[in-house]
Each structure stands twice: as structure tokens, then as C-alpha cells.
Amino acid sequence: MTRTPPTLGQVVRDEPDVAHEPAPLPADLSPQVAERWQVGAGHAPCHHGEILQGVFLDADGRPCRGLVTLPVPGTGTTATFVRRLGSPAGHLTVRPADRRKARRAAALAVAECARLTGERACGGRLGLRGQVPVGIGMGSSTSDVIAAVRAVAASFGVRLPAETVARIAVRAERASDPLMLDGSAALFASREARVLEDFGRPLPAAVVLSCTTGAGRPVDTLTLPAPSAREVPAYEELRAAVRQAVATADVGLLGRVSSESARRNQSLLPKPELEFLERVAARTGAAGVQVAHTGNVAGLLFDPATPDLSERLRHAARRLSAGGLPVGRTIGP
């Protein structure tokens, strides 16, 4: 099955897709048959690109690629894993069939859960559903992967810690977004499955007017160039600013960090529309511009306390649409 990217507007609905329903249990559900099946469900959110992405120093002073994502509540991927007891461990199927990363993650999760519980690893069926656009920087593959891992764990009756889920996710897809982290914002090393800094609180509550750049074309994340280690001092300043913005719930400072990070990313994934986005932000009183650093989703950040916010959002949406940028949902409190 070909996975066709939905439009950004479809993300908000997250309506069930019949084609994405998990494979059904066998028709003969006699007690003897039912005992050979264990079912678990899991969910993972998506995100709206990054607030900050670059190269930072880890605790040992080593340059390390890291990012701070902007979570999107209420959307993502839901997975169901039907574990068939006694079947060979490698016998895993997934629907839709093209979710190869999620299948790899499920196999790794089965092995980990079997080790933890002392049960024998087995095969099963993984079903995924959700409407996260593919390849535009909203963490679609990571959402699939984490939902799959959580569903497998639930079928074993265990809950895997976030660091274990992160390790499995990076093994399954080489680079992972920090969607397994609940609660406070974090600077996450996406290729090393570790938190570089926990900021202790969620990001300041902001309103995001979402749009797409680059005609919504998918981006192959793993082929993009890496930021230079020479830029560590500049990125460390931005890291400190995020720390302060989180500690003081300062949306204005968060917007300035996001805008600067977007500008710096132009050397890695240029967005011809960025200057236009910045002009619209300035004319409508937005706190800043926010982009996916490895995709084409973008947005304007607003402070919820901004006077006449509804009118400003409508004005910004009209300007973005007139400039050829499709406008999606408004995200926020």
C-alpha cells in the first residue's frame, strides 16, 4: 500500500482510516485460540517541527547534534499489536505494509519485552492508524515507531521507560524525535537517543498558526547536511535562551530563539519563503517564526496574551494564503 501524505488540514481531525485498522483476530476465538493471542495498544503524538536545532556541547564537552521540538497535542499515531504466542519471533506483519521502520521497532520491542519478562519472543500483527503528513517535518515515522513500541509493551503487560523507547526508536530509524518524552521540554540528541538537557518545565504556552512551505514536498531527513561544530557557541547561546524562556514562560523570547534557529537552518535546508514569513510575523505582531528544520511545515508563534489575537490570526492567515502558503490549523491553548 502506498502511503499518501494527507494535507496539513487533515492532521487536526485524526479520523480513523479503515485501511489503517489493525489486522483482526482470528474468527475462531475459542478459549484455546484466544489464549495464544495477547493484544496491546499504544499511542504517540506528533510535533510541529522544531523550536531549536543545531549542534551543542554534551556533559563531556563533546559537540553533539540536538533539537527541541514543538509538540502538537491531540494528534499522532495509534498502534495495535496482536502478539501470537508460540509463533516464530521474526513472523511480524504490519498494516499498512510500507511502515518498515515501525515493523523494525516492533521486532526490537518484542525482543526487549521478552528479555524483561522472561517470556519467549514471538511474532504478531501490527496495525497503525493516524493522519500525520509524511516527510514534512512533523515526526510521522517517529510517531509510528513509538506507538508500535508502546503497543508491543502493552501486549506484554509492561511499560518501557522513555530512555528504552528512545534507544529502540533510534535503532529502528537512525534518527528519532523526542516524542517518547512526556512532560517537560528537552534538548534531545536525535541520533544518540539521549537527553542533553531537561529544561524542567513544558515550553511556554504559545499559539501557532500553521502553514506549509516548499509546496509540502517530502524531505529525506537523513540526507541533509549537519551543522558545523564551529557554530557551537551561537547554538549554546540559543540553548541558554530556551532555558530562560521555559523558566520564565516567556513566549517572546521563545519566538526570538525560534526565528534565529530558522535563519541559521537556511544553510542546511533553505526555505525561500522564510523572509516572507518574517514580514508577515512582524506585521501581525507574532512573537516569531517557527519551522521544521528537516521538513516543510512552518508557522507563526503568537503569545496567547496578545491583544486582538483572533483578528491578528485571521490577518496573518489571509496574508499567508495570499502569498501562496497553505494555512493549516491553529495550535495552542
C-alpha positions in Angstrom: 0.0 0.0 0.0 1.3 3.5 -0.9 1.2 5.9 2.0 -0.2 9.1 0.5 0.6 12.2 2.6 -2.6 13.9 3.7 -2.8 17.7 3.7 -2.0 19.6 6.8 -5.6 20.4 7.4 -6.3 16.7 7.8 -4.0 16.4 10.8 -6.4 18.0 13.2 -9.1 15.5 12.6 -7.0 12.4 13.0 -10.1 10.4 11.8 -9.9 6.6 11.7 -8.8 5.3 8.3 -10.3 1.9 7.5 -7.2 0.9 5.6 -5.1 1.6 8.7 -7.1 -0.6 11.0 -5.1 -3.4 12.6 -5.4 -6.9 11.3 -8.4 -8.7 13.0 -8.1 -11.5 15.5 -8.9 -15.0 14.1 -12.5 -15.7 13.6 -12.4 -18.8 15.8 -12.0 -17.2 19.2 -12.4 -20.4 21.2 -10.7 -20.3 24.6 -7.8 -22.4 23.3 -7.2 -20.0 20.4 -7.7 -16.8 22.4 -5.1 -18.0 24.9 -2.5 -17.8 22.1 -3.1 -14.1 21.4 -2.2 -11.1 23.5 -3.3 -7.6 22.4 -1.8 -4.2 23.3 -2.4 -0.7 22.1 -0.2 2.3 22.1 -0.3 6.0 21.0 2.4 8.6 20.2 1.9 12.3 19.4 3.5 14.2 16.5 5.2 17.6 16.6 5.2 20.8 14.5 8.9 21.0 13.7 11.5 22.5 16.0 12.0 25.5 18.1 15.7 25.0 18.0 18.0 22.6 16.2 21.8 22.7 15.9 25.0 21.4 17.5 25.6 21.7 21.2 28.0 20.5 23.9 27.1 17.4 25.9 28.0 16.9 29.5 31.6 15.8 28.5 32.1 18.9 26.3 31.7 17.0 23.1 29.8 18.6 20.1 26.5 16.8 19.6 23.6 17.4 17.3 20.4 18.2 19.2 16.9 19.6 18.9 14.0 21.0 20.8 10.6 20.1 19.2 7.3 21.8 19.3 4.7 19.2 20.4 1.2 19.1 18.9 -1.3 17.7 21.4 -4.2 15.5 20.3 -2.7 14.1 17.1 -0.4 11.3 16.2 -0.4 7.6 15.6 -2.3 4.8 17.3 -1.0 1.3 17.1 -2.4 -2.1 18.0 -0.1 -5.1 18.3 -1.6 -8.6 18.3 1.0 -11.0 19.8 0.7 -14.6 18.7 2.1 -16.8 21.4 4.2 -19.6 20.2 4.8 -18.2 16.7 8.4 -17.6 15.5 9.9 -14.2 16.6 10.5 -13.0 13.1 7.0 -13.5 11.9 5.8 -9.9 12.2 3.3 -8.3 9.8 2.4 -4.6 9.6 -0.5 -2.7 8.1 -0.1 -0.5 6.1 2.7 -2.7 4.7 5.0 0.2 3.9 5.7 1.0 7.6 9.1 -0.7 7.6 10.5 1.4 10.4 7.6 0.6 12.7 8.0 -3.1 11.9 11.7 -3.0 12.9 10.8 -1.1 16.1 8.1 -3.8 16.9 10.6 -6.6 16.4 13.1 -4.8 18.7 10.4 -4.1 21.3 9.4 -7.8 21.3 12.9 -8.8 22.0 13.3 -6.3 24.8 10.0 -7.1 26.4 10.7 -10.9 26.2 14.0 -10.3 27.9 12.4 -8.2 30.7 9.5 -10.6 31.3 11.3 -13.9 30.7 8.7 -14.9 28.1 9.6 -16.3 24.8 9.8 -13.9 21.9 7.1 -14.4 19.3 5.6 -13.0 16.2 2.4 -11.0 15.7 0.5 -8.4 13.8 1.0 -4.6 14.0 -1.7 -2.2 12.8 -1.2 1.6 12.6 -3.6 4.4 12.0 -3.3 8.2 12.1 -3.1 11.1 9.7 0.3 12.7 10.3 1.7 14.1 7.0 4.7 12.2 5.8 8.1 13.8 5.2 7.3 17.5 6.0 8.9 17.6 9.5 6.1 16.5 11.8 7.7 13.3 13.1 5.4 10.9 11.2 7.9 8.0 11.3 8.8 8.5 14.9 5.2 8.7 15.9 4.6 5.3 14.1 7.7 3.8 15.8 6.9 4.9 19.3 3.2 3.9 19.0 4.4 0.5 17.8 6.8 0.1 20.7 4.2 1.1 23.2 1.7 -1.3 21.7 4.1 -4.2 21.9 5.0 -3.4 25.5 1.3 -3.3 26.4 0.8 -6.7 24.9 3.5 -8.0 27.3 1.9 -6.1 30.2 4.9 -3.9 30.7 5.7 -0.2 30.4 9.1 0.6 29.0 10.9 3.7 30.3 11.4 6.6 27.9 15.1 6.0 27.6 14.5 2.4 26.4 11.9 3.6 23.9 14.3 6.2 22.7 17.0 3.7 22.2 14.7 1.4 20.2 13.4 4.3 18.1 16.9 5.3 17.1 17.9 1.7 16.3 14.8 1.4 14.1 15.1 4.7 12.2 18.7 6.0 12.8 17.4 9.4 14.0 14.4 10.0 16.2 12.4 12.9 17.5 11.8 13.0 21.3 8.1 12.1 21.1 8.6 9.5 23.8 9.3 12.2 26.4 6.3 13.3 28.4 6.1 16.5 30.3 9.0 18.9 30.3 10.8 20.3 27.3 14.2 18.8 26.5 17.2 19.2 24.2 17.4 15.8 22.6 20.3 14.1 20.8 18.2 12.6 18.0 20.9 10.2 16.7 22.1 9.1 20.1 18.8 8.5 21.9 19.7 10.7 24.9 18.6 13.9 26.6 21.3 16.6 26.5 19.3 18.9 28.9 15.9 18.6 30.6 14.5 22.1 30.9 12.3 21.1 33.8 9.0 22.5 32.5 7.0 22.4 29.3 7.6 25.1 26.6 5.8 28.3 27.2 2.2 28.1 26.0 2.1 29.6 22.5 -0.4 29.8 19.7 0.9 28.6 16.4 -0.6 29.5 13.0 0.5 26.5 10.9 1.3 26.6 7.2 3.4 24.6 4.7 6.4 25.8 2.6 8.0 24.2 -0.4 4.6 23.0 -1.7 4.6 20.4 1.1 7.3 18.3 -0.7 8.7 15.5 1.5 12.2 15.9 2.7 14.6 13.0 3.3 15.9 13.8 6.8 18.9 11.5 6.8 20.4 13.1 3.6 20.5 16.7 5.0 23.9 18.2 5.9 24.8 18.6 9.6 25.5 22.0 11.2 29.2 22.8 11.7 30.8 22.4 15.1 32.2 25.9 14.6 28.7 27.1 15.3 28.5 25.6 18.8 29.0 29.0 20.6 26.0 30.5 18.8 23.8 27.5 19.4 24.8 27.4 23.1 23.6 30.9 23.4 20.2 29.9 21.9 20.1 26.9 24.3 20.5 29.2 27.2 17.8 31.5 25.8 15.4 28.5 25.6 16.3 27.6 29.2 15.4 31.1 30.3 12.2 31.2 28.1 11.0 28.0 29.7 11.9 29.1 33.3 10.0 32.4 32.9 7.3 31.3 30.5 8.5 34.0 28.0 6.8 33.4 24.6 8.5 36.5 23.2 12.0 35.1 23.9 10.9 31.7 22.7 9.8 33.3 19.4 13.2 35.1 19.0 15.0 31.8 19.5 12.8 30.0 17.0 13.3 32.8 14.4 17.1 32.8 14.8 17.2 29.0 14.6 15.2 29.1 11.4 17.6 31.6 9.9 20.6 29.5 10.8 19.0 26.5 9.2 18.8 28.2 5.8 22.3 27.0 5.0 21.2 23.4 5.5 17.6 23.4 4.2 16.8 26.7 2.5 13.3 27.9 2.7 12.7 30.7 0.1 9.6 31.7 1.9 11.3 32.5 5.2 11.7 36.2 4.6 8.0 36.4 3.6 7.1 34.6 6.8 9.2 37.0 8.9 7.5 40.0 7.2 4.0 38.6 8.0 5.1 37.9 11.6 6.3 41.5 12.0 3.1 43.0 10.5 0.8 40.8 12.6 2.6 41.1 16.0 3.7 37.4 16.1 6.5 36.5 18.6 8.4 34.8 15.8 8.7 32.3 13.0 8.8 28.6 13.7 9.9 26.0 11.1 10.6 22.3 10.7 14.4 22.2 10.3 14.1 18.9 8.3 10.8 19.4 6.6 8.4 22.0 5.1 5.9 22.6 7.8 6.2 26.1 9.3 4.2 28.6 11.4 4.0 31.9 13.2 4.2 31.9 17.0 1.9 34.2 19.0 1.7 35.0 22.7 -1.8 33.9 23.8 -2.0 37.2 25.8 -1.5 39.3 22.6 -4.4 41.9 22.3 -6.9 41.2 19.5 -5.3 37.8 18.9 -8.2 36.4 16.9 -8.1 39.3 14.4 -4.3 39.1 14.2 -4.5 35.3 13.4 -7.1 36.0 10.7 -5.0 38.8 9.2 -1.9 36.6 9.2 -3.8 33.7 7.6 -5.0 35.9 4.8 -1.5 37.2 4.2 0.0 33.7 4.2 -2.7 32.4 1.8 -2.3 35.4 -0.5 1.5 34.6 -0.6 0.9 31.1 -1.7 1.4 29.3 1.6 -1.4 26.9 2.5 -2.7 27.6 6.0 -3.5 24.7 8.3 -4.7 24.6 11.9 -4.2 27.0 14.7 -2.4 25.1 17.5 -2.4 26.3 21.1 -4.3 27.0 24.3 
